[in-house]
Amino acid sequence: MPTACRYRNLVSSPQNIPVPQQARGIIDRYRAFLPVSDATPIIALGEGNTPLIHSPRLSEMVGRDCDVFIKYEGLNPTGSFKDRGMTVAVSKAMEHKARALICASTGNTSASAAAYAARAGIPAVVILPAGKIASGKLVQAVAYGARIVAIDGNFDDALRLVRELGSGGDFAVVNSINPDRIAGQKTAAYEIVDALGDAPRLHILPVGNAGNVTAYWAGYRDYAQAGKATQTPVMLGFQAAGSAPIFYDKVIEHPETIASAIRIGNPASWKSARAAFEESAGAVDIVRDEQILEAQSWLARSEGIFVEPASAASIAGLFKCCRETDARYSLKNIAAGSRIVCTVTGHGLKDPDPFLDRLAELKPVPARIDDILEVIDLSSEQLS
C-alpha cells in the first residue's frame, strides 16, 4: 500500500487542479487568524463551513421578534466540532515533526484525532474510560485505525495519563489543552459573524471540557478587534446536572450523565471558560438528563436536526431560559429583535442509544394496505 507523505500540503492537488473552496477547510479560509505559516503542512478534510440554520419554532418560543439560529457542527467530516481544532493541531504537530498523536476522549476527540492522524499518515493513540464511550464514536476511532487503550477510570484520569505521556516528547497531545485546538475552534465564531453580518446578542453552548466556550469567546473578540463585528455576545453555557463542576464550583469526582460527551468532572479549560462567562456578562447553568433528552427529541421532530444528547444541552438551556424562573439568565434580559445562536456540537448518529429501544417496537405486518394504514394511524387533520 502507498505510504502517505508526511509533509505534503494536503489541501493542494498534486496536479495543481483547483480544489473547491469548500473542500479546503478552515485553515485556508481563516489563515490570517490562525497560528500557521508557509512552513505548516496543512492536514485538512474540508472541515468547517457548517450551516447556521434559522429555527422558526425556537424564535417563536423566545418571542419579541428575536431570531434563533442553530450552528449545526454535526456536519463536520467526523460528525462533530472537534474537527475544527484538530486540523490546526495536527497540522502544527506535523510541522513540529511529531511521530504520533495522543488524546484522552469521551468519544468525539478520539474520532477526530484518529481521522486526521490517518490523513497525515501517523499513528493516533486514544486513552478512554472503559464502558463510557458512545458506540458510534468508538466505532469511528477503530475504523480510522487508532490504537485504543481503555482504562478503569473516568475522562479526568485519562487526561492525566495523556499529560504525563505527552510530557516525554514522543507524542503530540491533541486535547483542548493544546492551544492549537482552541485556535481552530475559534473559526466557528468567525463563520457565524460572516453569515449574520455581526455577532449575535446571545450565544448558548453545551459545556464539557469547556474548550468550546473558550474558543468561541476568543473568536468573537478576534473579529471585534479586527472591525468585522460591532459587538460580542453574552455567552451562556449549560452543563448536565450530574456533571457540572463549573456550576457548582468544585471538582466532581464521579460525574454522571447520559450526555457522555460532557461527562467531565474537572474541565481542562475551566479557568478560561469562567473568564468568558464573566467578561461577556453571561452565566453557566445546568440542565437535567430528562431535559436534555426532551430537547434532543424535540429538535429532531420539530426542526429536522438530529444531534447527540450532549449537543441538546444548549437547546434544553434555551428552553430553561424561556420557561423556568430559576434560570441563571432570563431571556427577558435581551432586547427585542435580538439574534440568538445555539451551538449543537455533534451528529445524532454519534450516540444513537437513547433511540434504539424504539426500534424494538417495530413489528412486521402483512403486506396489505389496510394493515399498513392501521399501523400508520394518521388522522385526516394530520395529513392535511
TIMAR-351701 format. One record per residue (C-alpha): x, y, z; residue in one letter; residue number from 0. Coordinates in pm, 1 decimal, always signed. Example, Ala and Ser with C-alpha at 12.3 -4.5 7.8 and 13.67 -1.06 7.14 Angstrom:
<atoms>
+----------+----------+----------+---+-----+
|       px |       py |       pz | r |   k |
+----------+----------+----------+---+-----+
|  +1230.0 |   -450.0 |   +780.0 | A |   0 |
|  +1367.0 |   -106.0 |   +714.0 | S |   1 |
+----------+----------+----------+---+-----+
</atoms>
This chain:
<atoms>
+----------+----------+----------+---+-----+
|       px |       py |       pz | r |   k |
+----------+----------+----------+---+-----+
|     +0.0 |     +0.0 |     +0.0 | M |   0 |
|   +126.7 |   +352.9 |    -70.1 | P |   1 |
|   +274.6 |   +542.7 |   +222.8 | T |   2 |
|   +139.2 |   +889.3 |   +296.7 | A |   3 |
|   +385.6 |  +1173.5 |   +252.1 | C |   4 |
|   +414.9 |  +1330.0 |   +598.1 | R |   5 |
|   +486.8 |  +1683.2 |   +483.9 | Y |   6 |
|   +272.4 |  +1723.9 |   +174.7 | R |   7 |
|    +20.5 |  +2006.2 |   +183.0 | N |   8 |
|   -297.0 |  +1800.7 |   +180.3 | L |   9 |
|   -509.5 |  +2092.6 |    +66.9 | V |  10 |
|   -337.8 |  +2124.5 |   -271.7 | S |  11 |
|   -385.7 |  +1890.2 |   -563.0 | S |  12 |
|    -60.4 |  +1727.3 |   -680.4 | P |  13 |
|   -163.1 |  +1802.6 |  -1038.9 | Q |  14 |
|   -231.9 |  +2167.6 |   -945.5 | N |  15 |
|   -600.4 |  +2114.4 |  -1018.9 | I |  16 |
|   -803.7 |  +2381.7 |   -836.8 | P |  17 |
|   -958.0 |  +2244.1 |   -519.2 | V |  18 |
|  -1312.0 |  +2370.0 |   -444.7 | P |  19 |
|  -1307.4 |  +2621.7 |   -160.5 | Q |  20 |
|  -1548.4 |  +2417.7 |    +49.5 | Q |  21 |
|  -1303.1 |  +2125.2 |    +43.8 | A |  22 |
|  -1007.9 |  +2332.0 |   +164.0 | R |  23 |
|  -1113.0 |  +2362.2 |   +527.4 | G |  24 |
|  -1088.5 |  +2632.5 |   +788.0 | I |  25 |
|   -714.2 |  +2696.5 |   +766.0 | I |  26 |
|   -743.8 |  +2801.2 |   +404.6 | D |  27 |
|  -1035.2 |  +3033.0 |   +480.9 | R |  28 |
|   -910.0 |  +3187.0 |   +805.9 | Y |  29 |
|   -532.1 |  +3162.6 |   +776.1 | R |  30 |
|   -479.9 |  +3522.9 |   +890.2 | A |  31 |
|   -637.0 |  +3440.9 |  +1229.6 | F |  32 |
|   -462.4 |  +3107.9 |  +1284.8 | L |  33 |
|   -111.7 |  +3009.5 |  +1407.2 | P |  34 |
|     +8.8 |  +2871.7 |  +1072.0 | V |  35 |
|   +273.8 |  +2976.8 |   +821.9 | S |  36 |
|   +402.6 |  +2871.2 |   +483.0 | D |  37 |
|   +606.5 |  +2608.5 |   +667.6 | A |  38 |
|   +294.1 |  +2441.1 |   +809.2 | T |  39 |
|   +180.3 |  +2130.1 |   +616.8 | P |  40 |
|   -196.7 |  +2164.7 |   +609.5 | I |  41 |
|   -385.0 |  +1848.8 |   +709.6 | I |  42 |
|   -746.6 |  +1913.1 |   +613.8 | A |  43 |
|  -1067.8 |  +1721.2 |   +545.8 | L |  44 |
|  -1286.6 |  +2009.3 |   +433.1 | G |  45 |
|  -1396.4 |  +2086.7 |   +787.7 | E |  46 |
|  -1598.7 |  +2391.5 |   +884.2 | G |  47 |
|  -1849.6 |  +2582.3 |   +673.6 | N |  48 |
|  -2128.7 |  +2415.7 |   +871.9 | T |  49 |
|  -2481.1 |  +2553.0 |   +832.6 | P |  50 |
|  -2629.8 |  +2821.6 |  +1053.1 | L |  51 |
|  -2995.2 |  +2719.5 |  +1046.8 | I |  52 |
|  -3275.9 |  +2955.3 |  +1137.8 | H |  53 |
|  -3524.6 |  +2796.4 |  +1376.6 | S |  54 |
|  -3872.5 |  +2945.1 |  +1334.8 | P |  55 |
|  -4017.3 |  +2745.2 |  +1624.6 | R |  56 |
|  -3747.3 |  +2841.9 |  +1872.0 | L |  57 |
|  -3773.3 |  +3202.1 |  +1752.5 | S |  58 |
|  -4146.0 |  +3194.7 |  +1817.9 | E |  59 |
|  -4084.1 |  +3046.9 |  +2162.2 | M |  60 |
|  -3849.5 |  +3331.1 |  +2256.2 | V |  61 |
|  -4082.6 |  +3591.0 |  +2101.4 | G |  62 |
|  -4038.8 |  +3969.0 |  +2080.6 | R |  63 |
|  -3914.7 |  +3941.3 |  +1719.0 | D |  64 |
|  -3599.7 |  +3757.9 |  +1827.1 | C |  65 |
|  -3438.2 |  +3515.1 |  +1582.2 | D |  66 |
|  -3280.3 |  +3188.3 |  +1695.2 | V |  67 |
|  -3019.0 |  +3013.8 |  +1481.3 | F |  68 |
|  -2864.9 |  +2669.6 |  +1524.6 | I |  69 |
|  -2497.1 |  +2620.0 |  +1437.9 | K |  70 |
|  -2501.8 |  +2255.8 |  +1329.1 | Y |  71 |
|  -2149.7 |  +2127.9 |  +1391.4 | E |  72 |
|  -2255.6 |  +1767.5 |  +1337.3 | G |  73 |
|  -2190.0 |  +1817.4 |   +965.7 | L |  74 |
|  -1814.1 |  +1838.0 |  +1007.1 | N |  75 |
|  -1619.8 |  +1546.4 |   +849.0 | P |  76 |
|  -1622.2 |  +1319.7 |  +1154.7 | T |  77 |
|  -1956.0 |  +1448.4 |  +1279.1 | G |  78 |
|  -1851.7 |  +1694.4 |  +1548.7 | S |  79 |
|  -1699.0 |  +2036.1 |  +1612.7 | F |  80 |
|  -1371.0 |  +1872.4 |  +1717.4 | K |  81 |
|  -1254.4 |  +1869.8 |  +1354.8 | D |  82 |
|  -1207.4 |  +2248.3 |  +1358.3 | R |  83 |
|   -942.6 |  +2230.2 |  +1626.5 | G |  84 |
|   -795.9 |  +1903.0 |  +1505.9 | M |  85 |
|   -699.5 |  +2029.7 |  +1161.2 | T |  86 |
|   -488.8 |  +2304.0 |  +1322.0 | V |  87 |
|   -348.5 |  +2084.3 |  +1599.8 | A |  88 |
|   -245.8 |  +1805.8 |  +1362.2 | V |  89 |
|   -107.3 |  +2046.5 |  +1103.6 | S |  90 |
|   +111.3 |  +2208.0 |  +1370.8 | K |  91 |
|   +211.4 |  +1866.8 |  +1505.4 | A |  92 |
|   +330.5 |  +1771.4 |  +1157.5 | M |  93 |
|   +520.4 |  +2098.0 |  +1131.9 | E |  94 |
|   +699.6 |  +2002.9 |  +1454.0 | H |  95 |
|   +769.1 |  +1654.6 |  +1311.9 | K |  96 |
|   +553.4 |  +1466.8 |  +1562.3 | A |  97 |
|   +583.6 |  +1089.1 |  +1545.4 | R |  98 |
|   +236.7 |  +1014.4 |  +1687.4 | A |  99 |
|    -72.4 |  +1182.0 |  +1829.0 | L | 100 |
|   -231.2 |  +1106.9 |  +2165.8 | I | 101 |
|   -555.0 |  +1214.7 |  +2330.6 | C | 102 |
|   -793.1 |  +1138.1 |  +2611.1 | A | 103 |
|  -1151.5 |  +1122.4 |  +2498.9 | S | 104 |
|  -1516.3 |  +1084.1 |  +2582.5 | T | 105 |
|  -1562.0 |   +995.5 |  +2214.0 | G | 106 |
|  -1561.9 |  +1284.4 |  +1968.5 | N | 107 |
|  -1196.9 |  +1376.8 |  +2017.8 | T | 108 |
|  -1093.2 |  +1016.9 |  +1957.5 | S | 109 |
|  -1282.5 |  +1002.2 |  +1628.7 | A | 110 |
|  -1143.5 |  +1333.0 |  +1509.3 | S | 111 |
|   -784.7 |  +1268.1 |  +1616.3 | A | 112 |
|   -788.2 |   +925.4 |  +1453.4 | A | 113 |
|   -924.0 |  +1062.1 |  +1125.9 | A | 114 |
|   -674.1 |  +1346.3 |  +1098.4 | Y | 115 |
|   -386.7 |  +1116.4 |  +1200.6 | A | 116 |
|   -490.3 |   +881.3 |   +921.6 | A | 117 |
|   -497.7 |  +1175.2 |   +681.8 | R | 118 |
|   -148.9 |  +1277.6 |   +793.1 | A | 119 |
|    -11.3 |   +924.0 |   +785.8 | G | 120 |
|    +93.6 |   +897.3 |  +1151.2 | I | 121 |
|    -35.8 |   +682.9 |  +1440.6 | P | 122 |
|   -301.2 |   +800.7 |  +1685.7 | A | 123 |
|   -327.7 |   +671.9 |  +2042.5 | V | 124 |
|   -655.7 |   +713.8 |  +2230.2 | V | 125 |
|   -695.6 |   +666.6 |  +2605.7 | I | 126 |
|  -1055.9 |   +646.4 |  +2716.1 | L | 127 |
|  -1266.8 |   +544.7 |  +3016.0 | P | 128 |
|  -1384.4 |   +185.5 |  +2974.5 | A | 129 |
|  -1755.8 |   +147.5 |  +2910.5 | G | 130 |
|  -1818.4 |   +522.9 |  +2899.5 | K | 131 |
|  -1791.6 |   +592.4 |  +2525.4 | I | 132 |
|  -2087.3 |   +602.3 |  +2287.3 | A | 133 |
|  -2067.0 |   +320.2 |  +2034.4 | S | 134 |
|  -2088.8 |   +545.9 |  +1729.1 | G | 135 |
|  -1776.9 |   +736.2 |  +1835.3 | K | 136 |
|  -1573.8 |   +432.3 |  +1934.1 | L | 137 |
|  -1651.4 |   +265.6 |  +1601.9 | V | 138 |
|  -1509.8 |   +569.4 |  +1422.7 | Q | 139 |
|  -1182.4 |   +556.8 |  +1613.7 | A | 140 |
|  -1148.8 |   +186.6 |  +1533.5 | V | 141 |
|  -1229.3 |   +242.6 |  +1166.0 | A | 142 |
|   -966.7 |   +517.2 |  +1132.8 | Y | 143 |
|   -702.7 |   +285.7 |  +1280.1 | G | 144 |
|   -640.2 |   +441.5 |  +1621.5 | A | 145 |
|   -458.7 |   +245.8 |  +1889.3 | R | 146 |
|   -714.0 |   +242.4 |  +2168.0 | I | 147 |
|   -648.7 |   +189.1 |  +2539.4 | V | 148 |
|   -946.7 |   +161.5 |  +2774.8 | A | 149 |
|   -872.6 |   +233.3 |  +3141.2 | I | 150 |
|  -1050.9 |   +174.7 |  +3468.8 | D | 151 |
|  -1128.5 |   +537.1 |  +3545.0 | G | 152 |
|  -1301.6 |   +844.0 |  +3406.3 | N | 153 |
|  -1206.8 |  +1106.9 |  +3148.0 | F | 154 |
|  -1012.4 |  +1310.0 |  +3402.0 | D | 155 |
|   -795.6 |  +1006.0 |  +3478.8 | D | 156 |
|   -739.3 |   +953.7 |  +3106.6 | A | 157 |
|   -636.5 |  +1316.8 |  +3055.0 | L | 158 |
|   -391.8 |  +1296.9 |  +3345.4 | R | 159 |
|   -223.1 |   +998.6 |  +3182.3 | L | 160 |
|   -215.3 |  +1172.9 |  +2845.2 | V | 161 |
|    -48.3 |  +1477.3 |  +3000.6 | R | 162 |
|   +220.7 |  +1253.1 |  +3150.3 | E | 163 |
|   +281.0 |  +1067.0 |  +2824.5 | L | 164 |
|   +284.0 |  +1389.9 |  +2625.4 | G | 165 |
|   +548.6 |  +1542.6 |  +2851.1 | S | 166 |
|   +800.2 |  +1281.8 |  +2734.3 | G | 167 |
|   +814.5 |  +1424.6 |  +2383.8 | G | 168 |
|   +714.0 |  +1109.2 |  +2198.1 | D | 169 |
|   +351.6 |  +1214.9 |  +2147.8 | F | 170 |
|   +177.2 |  +1533.6 |  +2037.9 | A | 171 |
|   -119.8 |  +1587.7 |  +2271.0 | V | 172 |
|   -427.1 |  +1696.0 |  +2072.7 | V | 173 |
|   -676.0 |  +1753.9 |  +2352.9 | N | 174 |
|   -804.7 |  +2107.0 |  +2408.4 | S | 175 |
|   -516.6 |  +2172.4 |  +2649.0 | I | 176 |
|   -329.9 |  +2221.0 |  +2320.1 | N | 177 |
|   -376.1 |  +2590.5 |  +2225.0 | P | 178 |
|   -380.1 |  +2499.1 |  +1854.5 | D | 179 |
|   -704.3 |  +2312.2 |  +1917.6 | R | 180 |
|   -865.0 |  +2622.2 |  +2066.4 | I | 181 |
|   -734.6 |  +2832.9 |  +1777.7 | A | 182 |
|   -906.8 |  +2610.9 |  +1524.0 | G | 183 |
|  -1233.1 |  +2602.3 |  +1716.2 | Q | 184 |
|  -1248.6 |  +2983.4 |  +1709.5 | K | 185 |
|  -1339.7 |  +2964.2 |  +1342.0 | T | 186 |
|  -1699.6 |  +2869.2 |  +1423.7 | A | 187 |
|  -1745.9 |  +3218.0 |  +1569.3 | A | 188 |
|  -1593.9 |  +3370.6 |  +1255.0 | Y | 189 |
|  -1840.0 |  +3178.4 |  +1038.8 | E | 190 |
|  -2135.5 |  +3296.0 |  +1245.2 | I | 191 |
|  -2036.9 |  +3660.7 |  +1212.5 | V | 192 |
|  -1969.5 |  +3615.8 |   +840.9 | D | 193 |
|  -2318.2 |  +3467.0 |   +798.1 | A | 194 |
|  -2509.5 |  +3717.3 |  +1013.3 | L | 195 |
|  -2306.4 |  +4027.7 |   +933.5 | G | 196 |
|  -2235.8 |  +4078.9 |  +1304.9 | D | 197 |
|  -2209.2 |  +3879.3 |  +1624.5 | A | 198 |
|  -2535.0 |  +3756.5 |  +1781.0 | P | 199 |
|  -2657.8 |  +3911.2 |  +2103.8 | R | 200 |
|  -2656.4 |  +3577.0 |  +2286.0 | L | 201 |
|  -2470.0 |  +3251.0 |  +2227.9 | H | 202 |
|  -2562.7 |  +2926.2 |  +2405.5 | I | 203 |
|  -2336.5 |  +2619.0 |  +2419.9 | L | 204 |
|  -2307.8 |  +2281.7 |  +2592.5 | P | 205 |
|  -2015.3 |  +2268.2 |  +2836.4 | V | 206 |
|  -1796.0 |  +1965.0 |  +2898.6 | G | 207 |
|  -1421.9 |  +2024.0 |  +2892.4 | N | 208 |
|  -1508.3 |  +2392.6 |  +2829.1 | A | 209 |
|  -1269.8 |  +2443.0 |  +2536.9 | G | 210 |
|  -1551.0 |  +2539.5 |  +2301.6 | N | 211 |
|  -1675.3 |  +2822.8 |  +2524.4 | V | 212 |
|  -1318.1 |  +2948.9 |  +2544.8 | T | 213 |
|  -1273.8 |  +2925.3 |  +2168.0 | A | 214 |
|  -1598.9 |  +3095.1 |  +2067.5 | Y | 215 |
|  -1535.6 |  +3384.0 |  +2304.3 | W | 216 |
|  -1183.0 |  +3428.2 |  +2168.3 | A | 217 |
|  -1317.2 |  +3413.4 |  +1812.9 | G | 218 |
|  -1579.4 |  +3679.0 |  +1872.9 | Y | 219 |
|  -1319.3 |  +3904.9 |  +2033.1 | R | 220 |
|  -1082.5 |  +3849.2 |  +1737.9 | D | 221 |
|  -1348.9 |  +3962.8 |  +1493.6 | Y | 222 |
|  -1448.3 |  +4261.1 |  +1706.9 | A | 223 |
|  -1084.9 |  +4373.3 |  +1730.7 | Q | 224 |
|  -1045.9 |  +4331.6 |  +1353.9 | A | 225 |
|  -1351.3 |  +4550.6 |  +1291.7 | G | 226 |
|  -1553.2 |  +4262.2 |  +1148.6 | K | 227 |
|  -1810.9 |  +4274.1 |  +1430.7 | A | 228 |
|  -1956.7 |  +4564.5 |  +1625.7 | T | 229 |
|  -2031.1 |  +4362.9 |  +1940.0 | Q | 230 |
|  -1955.3 |  +4043.3 |  +2127.9 | T | 231 |
|  -2233.0 |  +3818.6 |  +2257.5 | P | 232 |
|  -2339.3 |  +3719.8 |  +2604.2 | V | 233 |
|  -2205.2 |  +3364.8 |  +2649.9 | M | 234 |
|  -2428.3 |  +3106.8 |  +2820.6 | L | 235 |
|  -2306.7 |  +2754.7 |  +2895.6 | G | 236 |
|  -2507.6 |  +2454.4 |  +3010.3 | F | 237 |
|  -2369.0 |  +2153.9 |  +3193.1 | Q | 238 |
|  -2550.4 |  +1832.1 |  +3274.3 | A | 239 |
|  -2670.3 |  +1843.0 |  +3635.0 | A | 240 |
|  -2474.0 |  +1529.0 |  +3727.9 | G | 241 |
|  -2156.8 |  +1660.0 |  +3568.4 | S | 242 |
|  -2143.2 |  +2030.7 |  +3648.9 | A | 243 |
|  -1813.5 |  +2127.9 |  +3813.2 | P | 244 |
|  -1814.0 |  +2486.8 |  +3686.9 | I | 245 |
|  -2172.6 |  +2544.2 |  +3800.4 | F | 246 |
|  -2106.8 |  +2400.7 |  +4146.8 | Y | 247 |
|  -1751.6 |  +2542.1 |  +4155.8 | D | 248 |
|  -1598.7 |  +2213.8 |  +4263.1 | K | 249 |
|  -1445.1 |  +1909.1 |  +4100.2 | V | 250 |
|  -1696.5 |  +1628.2 |  +4050.2 | I | 251 |
|  -1515.6 |  +1304.3 |  +4133.9 | E | 252 |
|  -1770.0 |  +1074.9 |  +3969.1 | H | 253 |
|  -1958.3 |  +1270.6 |  +3700.4 | P | 254 |
|  -2269.7 |  +1103.0 |  +3563.0 | E | 255 |
|  -2495.4 |  +1198.9 |  +3274.5 | T | 256 |
|  -2648.7 |  +1035.0 |  +2971.9 | I | 257 |
|  -2472.7 |  +1303.5 |  +2766.8 | A | 258 |
|  -2139.6 |  +1121.3 |  +2751.8 | S | 259 |
|  -1957.2 |  +1395.3 |  +2559.1 | A | 260 |
|  -1991.9 |  +1634.4 |  +2854.3 | I | 261 |
|  -1939.5 |  +1376.0 |  +3129.7 | R | 262 |
|  -1633.0 |  +1556.0 |  +3268.2 | I | 263 |
|  -1571.6 |  +1636.4 |  +3632.3 | G | 264 |
|  -1262.8 |  +1858.6 |  +3606.0 | N | 265 |
|  -1263.0 |  +2058.2 |  +3279.3 | P | 266 |
|   -925.0 |  +2140.4 |  +3128.1 | A | 267 |
|  -1045.4 |  +2486.3 |  +3018.7 | S | 268 |
|  -1231.0 |  +2565.0 |  +3341.9 | W | 269 |
|  -1046.9 |  +2890.4 |  +3417.3 | K | 270 |
|  -1069.4 |  +3035.2 |  +3065.4 | S | 271 |
|  -1436.4 |  +2939.3 |  +3031.4 | A | 272 |
|  -1517.0 |  +3103.6 |  +3363.6 | R | 273 |
|  -1343.8 |  +3417.4 |  +3234.8 | A | 274 |
|  -1552.1 |  +3405.5 |  +2915.7 | A | 275 |
|  -1876.1 |  +3393.1 |  +3113.7 | F | 276 |
|  -1769.5 |  +3679.0 |  +3338.5 | E | 277 |
|  -1628.6 |  +3902.3 |  +3064.6 | E | 278 |
|  -1938.7 |  +3857.1 |  +2847.1 | S | 279 |
|  -2182.9 |  +3915.9 |  +3137.5 | A | 280 |
|  -2306.5 |  +3560.5 |  +3080.5 | G | 281 |
|  -2350.2 |  +3259.3 |  +3304.5 | A | 282 |
|  -2313.8 |  +2884.3 |  +3338.1 | V | 283 |
|  -2622.0 |  +2682.7 |  +3431.2 | D | 284 |
|  -2737.3 |  +2320.7 |  +3447.0 | I | 285 |
|  -3000.0 |  +2103.4 |  +3280.8 | V | 286 |
|  -3116.8 |  +1760.6 |  +3390.8 | R | 287 |
|  -3077.8 |  +1449.2 |  +3176.6 | D | 288 |
|  -3450.8 |  +1430.2 |  +3114.3 | E | 289 |
|  -3445.3 |  +1789.0 |  +2987.5 | Q | 290 |
|  -3155.5 |  +1704.4 |  +2755.7 | I | 291 |
|  -3339.2 |  +1406.0 |  +2608.8 | L | 292 |
|  -3659.0 |  +1609.3 |  +2570.6 | E | 293 |
|  -3466.8 |  +1876.5 |  +2380.7 | A | 294 |
|  -3289.8 |  +1618.6 |  +2162.8 | Q | 295 |
|  -3619.0 |  +1461.5 |  +2060.3 | S | 296 |
|  -3789.6 |  +1799.0 |  +2013.9 | W | 297 |
|  -3514.7 |  +1929.0 |  +1786.6 | L | 298 |
|  -3526.3 |  +1622.0 |  +1564.7 | A | 299 |
|  -3904.9 |  +1614.8 |  +1536.9 | R | 300 |
|  -3966.8 |  +1989.5 |  +1521.8 | S | 301 |
|  -3672.9 |  +2116.6 |  +1315.3 | E | 302 |
|  -3532.9 |  +1808.1 |  +1143.2 | G | 303 |
|  -3195.8 |  +1836.7 |  +1318.4 | I | 304 |
|  -3068.0 |  +1518.2 |  +1484.6 | F | 305 |
|  -2796.4 |  +1573.8 |  +1745.4 | V | 306 |
|  -2626.8 |  +1367.6 |  +2013.9 | E | 307 |
|  -2750.3 |  +1419.2 |  +2372.4 | P | 308 |
|  -2463.0 |  +1647.9 |  +2475.8 | A | 309 |
|  -2542.6 |  +1881.8 |  +2187.7 | S | 310 |
|  -2901.5 |  +1910.4 |  +2302.4 | A | 311 |
|  -2788.1 |  +2069.8 |  +2628.7 | A | 312 |
|  -2781.9 |  +2405.9 |  +2451.4 | S | 313 |
|  -3141.2 |  +2362.4 |  +2331.8 | I | 314 |
|  -3250.7 |  +2243.0 |  +2675.9 | A | 315 |
|  -3076.5 |  +2550.9 |  +2811.6 | G | 316 |
|  -3272.8 |  +2778.3 |  +2580.5 | L | 317 |
|  -3594.2 |  +2610.9 |  +2696.8 | F | 318 |
|  -3489.7 |  +2672.8 |  +3057.3 | K | 319 |
|  -3416.3 |  +3040.7 |  +2993.3 | C | 320 |
|  -3763.4 |  +3075.5 |  +2839.8 | C | 321 |
|  -3966.5 |  +2868.8 |  +3084.2 | R | 322 |
|  -3810.4 |  +2850.0 |  +3428.0 | E | 323 |
|  -3782.0 |  +3115.9 |  +3695.7 | T | 324 |
|  -3467.9 |  +2960.7 |  +3846.0 | D | 325 |
|  -3260.8 |  +3000.2 |  +3528.2 | A | 326 |
|  -2938.3 |  +3191.0 |  +3590.5 | R | 327 |
|  -3006.9 |  +3402.2 |  +3282.7 | Y | 328 |
|  -3352.1 |  +3510.4 |  +3169.7 | S | 329 |
|  -3427.1 |  +3588.0 |  +2808.2 | L | 330 |
|  -3617.3 |  +3888.0 |  +2938.2 | K | 331 |
|  -3273.1 |  +4045.4 |  +2969.4 | N | 332 |
|  -3217.6 |  +4068.6 |  +2595.8 | I | 333 |
|  -3362.0 |  +4335.8 |  +2371.4 | A | 334 |
|  -3644.4 |  +4274.0 |  +2127.5 | A | 335 |
|  -3519.3 |  +4179.7 |  +1784.6 | G | 336 |
|  -3203.9 |  +4013.7 |  +1920.4 | S | 337 |
|  -3034.3 |  +3727.2 |  +1743.3 | R | 338 |
|  -2951.2 |  +3414.3 |  +1942.7 | I | 339 |
|  -2723.2 |  +3128.0 |  +1835.2 | V | 340 |
|  -2728.6 |  +2779.8 |  +1985.2 | C | 341 |
|  -2434.9 |  +2553.6 |  +1900.5 | T | 342 |
|  -2514.6 |  +2184.7 |  +1864.5 | V | 343 |
|  -2181.9 |  +2009.0 |  +1869.8 | T | 344 |
|  -2228.2 |  +1658.0 |  +1729.0 | G | 345 |
|  -2445.1 |  +1449.4 |  +1497.5 | H | 346 |
|  -2712.3 |  +1226.7 |  +1647.3 | G | 347 |
|  -2565.0 |   +910.5 |  +1496.0 | L | 348 |
|  -2265.4 |   +962.0 |  +1722.6 | K | 349 |
|  -2473.0 |   +840.8 |  +2016.8 | D | 350 |
|  -2796.3 |   +676.3 |  +1899.7 | P | 351 |
|  -2853.0 |   +468.9 |  +2213.9 | D | 352 |
|  -3143.2 |   +680.4 |  +2351.2 | P | 353 |
|  -3343.9 |   +590.8 |  +2040.2 | F | 354 |
|  -3250.9 |   +224.1 |  +1996.6 | L | 355 |
|  -3528.7 |    +99.3 |  +2225.7 | D | 356 |
|  -3781.8 |   +240.6 |  +1983.0 | R | 357 |
|  -3652.6 |     +7.5 |  +1710.8 | L | 358 |
|  -3770.1 |   -287.9 |  +1918.1 | A | 359 |
|  -4124.2 |   -156.5 |  +1879.6 | E | 360 |
|  -4114.5 |   -221.6 |  +1504.2 | L | 361 |
|  -4325.8 |   -530.1 |  +1436.0 | K | 362 |
|  -4384.0 |   -670.2 |  +1085.4 | P | 363 |
|  -4738.4 |   -660.7 |   +949.3 | V | 364 |
|  -4894.2 |   -829.0 |   +643.8 | P | 365 |
|  -4811.6 |   -654.6 |   +316.1 | A | 366 |
|  -5164.2 |   -516.8 |   +277.4 | R | 367 |
|  -5281.9 |   -155.9 |   +255.2 | I | 368 |
|  -5539.5 |   -191.5 |   +534.8 | D | 369 |
|  -5280.5 |   -326.2 |   +777.5 | D | 370 |
|  -5034.5 |    -51.1 |   +687.6 | I | 371 |
|  -5296.1 |   +221.8 |   +737.5 | L | 372 |
|  -5387.7 |    +75.8 |  +1073.8 | E | 373 |
|  -5025.0 |    +98.6 |  +1189.4 | V | 374 |
|  -4975.9 |   +449.4 |  +1047.7 | I | 375 |
|  -5293.5 |   +571.2 |  +1218.5 | D | 376 |
|  -5278.8 |   +925.7 |  +1083.4 | L | 377 |
|  -5592.7 |  +1133.9 |  +1109.6 | S | 378 |
|  -5718.3 |  +1337.7 |   +816.5 | S | 379 |
|  -5617.5 |  +1652.6 |  +1006.6 | E | 380 |
|  -5257.1 |  +1534.1 |  +1028.5 | Q | 381 |
|  -5249.5 |  +1455.8 |   +657.3 | L | 382 |
|  -5396.4 |  +1792.1 |   +550.4 | S | 383 |
+----------+----------+----------+---+-----+
</atoms>
